[in-house]
Amino acid sequence: MTMASHYNILTMLLASYNSIHCAQAFNVFWKFRSNSTECFMEDELIHRVLHHPTDCYQGTYNSSSLLTTKECVKNIKCNKIMEDINLDAVPICQTNNEVICCLDSYQCELDRKVIETNNDQSECHYFKNSKTLFQSSQRTAGKCVFPFIYHGRSYYKCTVFTDSSCFRWCATLVDSNNVYIKNSGLWGYCNNTCPVNYEEKCHDKERVPRFKREFDVETKKIRIKSKTCGTQKTTTFIKSKDGGPGEDFTLYNPGNCSFPFNYRGVWYSTCITLDDPMCRYWCSVKNDHGYHRKLGSKWAYCNNDCPKEKNGQHDRCKIQNAKKGELTKHFYEDEFGKIVYHENEDQNFIFDYAAYGSEEED
């Protein structure tokens, strides 16, 4: 079988997987919590839309193309036997031109393991928490909805606005105009991979914006500013978001190290080499109140007079290329040769330029 054949088969399988497993975007188009006849089993419907969106379908229709419960259920892409589904027990909300319906896990069989293991952890998810509509222990739930409009303002990132503990949150379901429905409980605390506004302030000036999962009273002691040090001009490779070749980006005068900083759940008060392909010492320069994140934070290579970490299990250099051999931890400056100038104490000393291939004098 040729490489092209493998590629075509892979493309078809991927398309098939996406058509089954990729959830559509949902919105609230009915009178939420109105106890009207627009909804049947509204709580169960909302629960499934938020936590099991692949078991649901939302569509539009008109007077000439009515979308009955049966027709709505047919559009849910899963392994199901229509004859075994009790249509009178299907959670559904509908108006004159829109409908949304859901099936439960017994009626709609999907490969749960595939969905869970292929969940992109870099995406912005929220956590179930005691303040939301459905009480549960903290664990990853659905995706945050961006943008969402709250109190007349659009949010494209998680916010701490109106949260008394200054924890970052997002809307989980909005109406057709992207407006968060007041007092709906359709929100959740953001995962720490979510985008945030570093400039946002807490209403309580003694607090700082924080992800709920990272909150720990002990970190207040750790985050006290300690000594810092200078950094080098730093060039790094930036991957292209659209799959292009990417390009180098140089940060000039990056600023001093910000110690201590938290990287991958560990606090550091020294420069580290973790994840640097050349095993160079680096530090966080700009971060989220001590937390160095993939998005928004800045880093730079440390000067060679900076404090460096001791060997430890959290910071090991790896061999990136067999031709390079084993890489050792080092400062970026150490890769360049240095010229040390000494002043001759003899006042009558004349430098022999000819001996060094030049007759030009300073």
Helices and strands as residue ranges (DSSP letters): H 3-21, E 39-40, H 42-51, G 53-55, E 56-60, H 69-74, G 82-84, G 87-89, E 92-94, E 98-102, H 112-117, E 125-127, E 140-143, E 148-150, E 153-155, E 169-171, E 187-190, G 212-214, H 219-222, E 234-238, E 247-251, E 261-263, E 266-268, E 282-286, E 298-301, G 332-335, G 353-356
